[in-house]
Amino acid sequence: MDKFDGLKLENQLCFPLYSVSNRIIRNYRPLLSILDLTYTQYIAMMVLWEKQNINEKELGEKLFLKSNTLAPLLKKLKSKEYVAIERDAMDNRNIIISLTPKGKALKEKAMDIPQSIIKTISLSEDEAVYLYKILYKILEVKDE
């Protein structure tokens, strides 16, 4: 065993995670281009389809995105008329993001995307459930 084995690419946990993430996002691109969305915009829309409206901080926490990444993303979604961005009437420091009718209508067009992506991943249902649990276990660890 070489003292530098820990530096070999094949011994890195992060590399296959990174590569799989890139591959899956690449598989999303043609599907999302029809909706005029990037992957990050798409996951923001998924949260909004679920919640209808949410404050910016909560959306960032759900997506694991910091404000400096989230703000331009939301501005772009607003320019596409998918979301409205308003200050909270009760607390001016809070920004509320809500779906517009155009943003709500997009949900219908996106409905088949998850199944299309699942078909590109060669996992059994049990393997997919197990992987999902493991990935979320990793995500539960807070950044220091």
VOGU-3710 file (C-alpha; in Angstrom, 3 decimals, decimal comma):
1> mdkfdglkle> 0,000/0,000/0,000  1,380/3,350/-1,103  1,205/6,255/1,348  -0,453/8,282/-1,441  -3,284/5,793/-2,088  -5,674/8,228/-0,448  -4,948/10,674/-3,267  -5,852/8,275/-6,084  -8,933/9,344/-7,979  -10,479/5,871/-7,771
11> nqlcfplysv> -10,281/6,058/-3,952  -12,255/9,299/-3,720  -15,896/9,191/-2,648  -16,459/12,669/-4,046  -15,460/11,798/-7,619  -18,233/9,306/-8,441  -20,771/11,574/-6,690  -19,568/14,512/-8,778  -19,562/12,477/-11,995  -23,022/10,997/-11,434
21> snriirnyrp> -24,398/14,433/-10,590  -22,958/15,849/-13,814  -24,337/12,958/-15,861  -27,834/13,248/-14,417  -27,902/17,021/-14,878  -26,701/16,515/-18,467  -29,656/14,139/-18,965  -32,004/16,856/-17,699  -30,752/19,519/-20,137  -32,726/18,527/-23,265
31> llsildltyt> -35,886/18,038/-21,200  -35,499/21,348/-19,401  -34,536/23,307/-22,510  -38,111/22,795/-23,737  -39,262/24,614/-20,575  -36,519/27,247/-20,878  -35,139/26,249/-17,462  -31,730/25,360/-16,108  -31,519/22,506/-13,618  -31,219/24,908/-10,678
41> qyiammvlwe> -34,220/26,906/-11,884  -36,129/23,628/-12,266  -35,511/22,524/-8,673  -36,573/25,970/-7,446  -39,771/25,625/-9,473  -40,375/22,159/-7,988  -40,322/23,657/-4,487  -42,683/26,414/-5,603  -45,071/23,942/-7,263  -45,236/22,223/-3,893
51> kqninekelg> -45,463/25,325/-1,677  -47,039/27,965/-4,010  -45,169/30,693/-2,158  -42,182/30,666/0,131  -39,745/33,140/1,606  -36,361/33,427/-0,051  -34,454/32,175/3,003  -36,552/29,004/3,292  -36,202/28,325/-0,439  -32,428/28,688/-0,169
61> eklflksntl> -32,345/26,262/2,764  -34,433/23,675/0,907  -32,173/23,886/-2,150  -28,894/24,209/-0,210  -28,229/27,501/-2,024  -26,812/30,690/-0,577  -28,457/34,051/-1,214  -25,774/35,150/-3,700  -26,675/32,148/-5,906  -30,405/32,224/-5,279
71> apllkklksk> -31,048/35,936/-5,936  -29,919/35,930/-9,611  -31,757/32,642/-10,190  -34,993/34,156/-8,866  -34,451/37,315/-10,895  -34,190/35,152/-14,023  -37,375/33,240/-13,136  -39,107/36,578/-12,604  -37,936/37,828/-16,019  -39,495/34,690/-17,546
81> eyvaierdam> -42,696/35,576/-15,665  -42,698/32,264/-13,754  -42,486/33,880/-10,307  -43,353/37,095/-8,513  -40,972/38,525/-5,924  -42,349/40,792/-3,197  -41,346/42,113/0,202  -43,299/40,617/3,091  -45,883/43,164/4,275  -45,353/42,055/7,903
91> dnrniiislt> -41,550/42,088/7,799  -39,886/44,099/5,056  -36,654/42,101/5,489  -38,338/38,945/4,172  -38,758/38,368/0,467  -41,701/36,222/-0,630  -41,479/34,223/-3,840  -44,747/33,095/-5,400  -45,785/31,385/-8,595  -47,433/33,343/-11,361
101> pkgkalkeka> -50,143/31,723/-13,500  -47,449/31,097/-16,143  -45,266/29,403/-13,495  -48,184/27,242/-12,341  -48,946/26,222/-15,940  -45,345/25,079/-16,383  -45,951/22,294/-13,856  -48,152/20,445/-16,343  -45,405/20,608/-18,987  -42,807/19,297/-16,505
111> mdipqsiikt> -44,902/16,398/-15,256  -43,118/13,646/-17,231  -39,552/14,785/-16,523  -38,956/12,714/-13,351  -39,990/9,467/-15,079  -37,850/10,316/-18,111  -34,824/10,795/-15,860  -35,455/7,603/-13,886  -35,286/5,679/-17,166  -31,728/6,966/-17,698
121> islsedeavy> -30,544/5,552/-14,362  -29,927/1,821/-14,252  -31,006/1,138/-10,676  -33,684/-1,133/-9,330  -36,403/0,513/-7,265  -34,804/-0,844/-4,064  -31,379/0,476/-5,092  -32,851/3,889/-5,894  -34,589/4,068/-2,495  -31,370/3,034/-0,724
131> lykilykile> -29,293/5,584/-2,654  -31,843/8,301/-1,882  -31,595/7,532/1,856  -27,789/7,522/1,813  -27,576/10,808/-0,116  -29,982/12,539/2,250  -28,036/11,175/5,211  -24,960/12,922/3,799  -26,960/16,127/3,235  -28,121/16,123/6,862
141> vkde> -24,572/16,842/8,032  -24,394/20,602/8,521  -21,629/22,675/6,947  -19,145/23,977/9,457
//
